[in-house]
């Protein structure tokens, strides 16, 4: 019968019997030769032995009878794995396909070229806020600005947004501003932009205003082919210490000076209140303090999560190079549409106005 994941705790005797069956399945094809009377010797190839033993390990670990490491130890101690030969599909423990350079390249985990952002001017870059285009230069703080991508369903939200609120309470009067950018990329953001702003205000007491000091933009692509020009510019001029340009995890942050120049980039697990010394230096027009060793360690830890975490941006898994840029949700389009068109039939969704759905005759 097909092997299935266990759904309940099974008796020890049943577990033991399954273990014996699995080990027996591994032993059987590894018999060097079997010569019944009157027949030619039957020899099992090394390829078959390798595949059989590895299949047994896979079945055992899928059924959760033994861990993969335990099975390798059992078969190795019995002298069974060595005879698998060079064709065995094994790799030393600690190696992972997700860490291989070719896989990381397919995930766009590399440095952008300077030509990729050539000609981008911060003062001319538009950003959608409440459905209207605003120049980024108009959203910047007078002395410094924090730019941070947000995702409300991420548990880290309960740390990151209160930390930002605390920092802004101390430095907003001195010219610190913040641009918070929600996105549908990565782990899906179920709310539309208006609802995101409402939740940020009601749950974290952070009011959004296009006049500052804090603005929550409309949902925007921040990675991939249609990444917003501001993110293309920031990530190209300030890659992370892991030699990756693009955004890799939720709640990565950039600190910009009064002219919009990126001065430092911060990892997901580095809340805004830990940026206090850097912010104070930028507002005072001084040089940044030396990089904190813990900051570098946080980046190294972040690199381990880039290809694994549900809160990372993983190409072909939770974001794609689609045919067009992502668009904000505009109501239940599929419920009220004209033939041949999927344009919304009601307006004002992004500003929080009630939806008016025609009921028909």
N, C-alpha and C positions, 0 to 999 in steps of 0.2 A: 504494500500500500504506500501511497505518497507520504513522505515525511512532512510533518506539520509542526509548527511551533507549539510548545506546550501551553495549554490554557489553564492548567491547574496543577497543583503539587501532586506528584505521583508517588506511590509507595516505593521504598528503597529497594524492595525485591524486584519490582518491575524495572526500575532504573538499572539495577545490576544486570538483569537478564538482557536488557537492550545493549548494555555495554559489552557483554560477552558476544552477542550477535555481531555487533559492529567490528570488534577486533577480529572475530572469525572471518568476516567478509574481507578484511584486510589481509589475513594470512593466506586464504585460499588461492588467490591468483599469484602468490609469490612463491609457490612451490617450484623449485628449480626444474624438476622433471617428474613425469609420472609415466610409468611404463607397464601397462597391463599386458598380460600374457598374450603373445601373438600380435602385438601392435607396435607401431613405431613410437619412439619417445615423444612425449608432448611437452614442448618447451614454451614457457611464458616469456614474452619479450620484456625488456626493461621498460619500454614505453608503456606497455599494458600494466606492468606492476606499478609504475609511477602514477598512472592515471587512476588505477584502482585504489591505491592507498590514499591519494589526495581526495578522490571522490568520497571515500569513507570518512575522511576528516571533515569534509564539507557537510556531509549528511549528519554526522555526529554533532557538529557545532550548530547546524541549523536547528536540530531538534533540541539543542541546549543540554544534551546528555553530558558532554565534556566541553571544556573550552578548547579552542584551537591549539593553544600552547600545551595543554595537557595531552592532547592527542599526539602532537609531534613528539613529546617526551616519551609517551608509551611506545610508539612505533620505533622511535630512535633507539630507545634502550633495548628493544628486542632485535636491533640490527636490521630492521626492515627498510627504513628510509634510505640508508646509504646505497642499497642496490638499485635505487630508482635511477641513478646515473645522471648524466648531464642534462637529460631532457626533462627532468622534473620541473614543474612550474612553481618552484619555491623561491623565496627571497628571504634574506636575513631579516630577523625581527627588527622593527624600527624603520624599515623602508616602506614607503607608502606611495602609491601611484599619484596621490593628490599632491605630493611634494616634488614630483619629477619636473624638471625644467620645461619639457615639451607640454605637459599639462598646464603648467602655469602660464605659458605663452598663449595657449588657447583661451585662457581665462583673462587675457589682456593684462596680466600682472607684470608689466614692464614699464620702462621710462618712456614718456612721450618725447618726441623730437621738438626742438625749438620751432621748426617750420609749421608744426601743427597749430600753433597759436599766433603765428606771425600776422600782424595787422590788427589784432584784437585791441580795442581801446576801451578801457574800463568806463570812461565817461559816456560812451555811446551804447553800452550793453543794456538792453531792456530786460525788465523782470516783471512778470505778471503778478499783480496784487489786486484782489477783489475784481478780477476780470479786466483790469486796466493795465496798460503798459507803463511802467515807471523806470526811469534810468537808474542804474545801480548807483551812480554818483549822487543821486538824490536820497538814497536810502542809507548811505554811510553815516556813521557817527562823526562828529566834528573832530574828535581826537583819535579815536580807534574804533574798530568794528570787529565783532566776532561773527563769523559765518558758520552755521552748524546745520547739518541735515538731521531731521527728526523723524521718528516713527513711533506713534503713540501706543501701538500694541507691544512695543519692546519693553520688557521689564526695566531696562536701564533708564527709561523715561522718568521713573519716580526718583532717580538720583540726579539725572542731568538737568532737568528743567528747574527743580528747586535750587540747584547749585547756580544756575545761570541767573535766576531771580535774585539770589543773595548777592552775587557779584554786581548785577546791574543796580541794585539798591544802593550800593556803596559808590559806584563810579559813573552812573548815568549823568549826574549833574556836572561831572568833569569832562563830558564829551564822549563817553563810551556808548556805542550803539550795538545792536545785534540783529542779524538777518537769519531767521529760522526757515528752513526749506523742507517741506514735506514732499514725499515722492511715492509713486506707485511701484517703483522698481524695488527689487529686493523682496523682503517679506511684505505681502500686500497690505496697503493702507486702505481699509474699507470705507473710510469717511471721505466726503468731498471736502474741498478746501475751506468752505464756510464752516462746516462742522468741526474741522480741525481747529480753526481759530476759536470757535465757541468752547471746545473742550480745554484748550490751552488756557483760556481765560477763566473758566469756571472751576477747573480742577487744580490749576497751578498758579492762578492769580497773575497771569502774564497777559497784559492787554496788547493787542496788535494795532499798530497805526502806521500808515505809510509816511507819516511825519516823524516817526521815531518816538522814543529811542529803540523800541523793539518792533519789528515787522515780521509777520508770518506770511510768507508768499503763497501764491497758488501752487498746487502740486506740479512738480517739474522733474524732467529727466536729469539725472546728475551723473550717469555713467553711460557708456555705449556710444553709438554713432550719433545720437541726438542729444548728448549731454549739453546742458546749458553752457553758453559761452563763458559765463563767469567761472563755472567749475572747470572747464577746459583750461582757462587761463591760470587759475589758482593751482590746480594739480600739476600743470606743466612746469610752472616756475618754482613750485615747492613740493617735490615728491617726498614721500615719507622715507624714513631711514632704512627701510627694507628695499629701497630702489624700485618702488612701485609708484606710479603717478596717480592712477585713478583712485576714486573713493573705494574702500574695501569693506567697511563696516558702518553700521548706523552710528550716528553721533560723533563722527569725525569733525574736528573744528579747525578753523583758520583764524589767525589774528592778523588784521590789517591795520596799517598805520593811517594817519590822517589823509594821505594821498591815495589810499587804496592799495598800497604795496603789501604783499604778503610777507610777514616777518617770521612767522613760526606756524607750524602745523601740529595738531594734537590728536592722539589716538582716542578710540571709543571709551576706554576705561580711564579717562583723565578728565574728570568733571571741571566745569568752568571755574569753580572756586579755587582750583589748584593753579589757575592761570593768573592769579592775583599779582604776583611779582612782575610778570611779563606785561600785564595790562598797565600797571602803575608806571613802569618804565616807559612804555610807548606814549602814554598820556603826558608824561613829563618831558618827552623828547630826548630821552636817554637811550643808551645802548641796552639791548636785552641782557639779562643775567645769563651766565653759562647754562648750558643744557643740564637739566637734572638727570643723574644716572637712572632714577626711577622712571623718568619720562622715556628714556631709551629702552628700559626693560619692558615698559608697557607696550611699546611699539613691537618689540620682539615677540611678546606674547600674542599681540594682535595678529602677527603674521601666521601664527599657528592656526588661527581661526578662519583665515581668509577663504580657504577652500572647504570648510567644514561647517561653520556656524550657520544656524538659521537666520542670524542677524547680520550676515555678510551678503555682499552682492556677488552672486555666482552666475557667471555667464552661461547661458543655455539651461539654467535651472530656475532662477527667479528673475532674470532679466535677459533681454534678447536684442539683437540688432534688427528691430522690426522695420516695416516699410515706411513708417512715419513716426513722428514724435508722439509720446504719450499725451493724452488729453484728459482734462479734469472730468470727473463724472458729472453727467448732466441729467440725472433722473433716470427713471425706468424707461429708457427709449423703446425697448422691445414691446412695451405694452401699448404705446400710442405712436404709431409711425405711419407715414405715407408709403405706398408701394414704391419700391426702388430707392428709398431714402431712409436713413436711420438718424436724421437730424432730430433733435429734441423739439417737441411742440410747445414747450413751456420755457419761459425765460426767468431770469433772476435766481436761479438755483445757487450760484456761487455767492450771492449776497445774503442768503439765508431766508429769502421770501418763501411763503407757502407755495406748494405745487398745486396747480389747477389742472386736473385731468378731466378732459371731456368725457361725459358718460354716454353720449350718443342718444339715439331715439329710445 
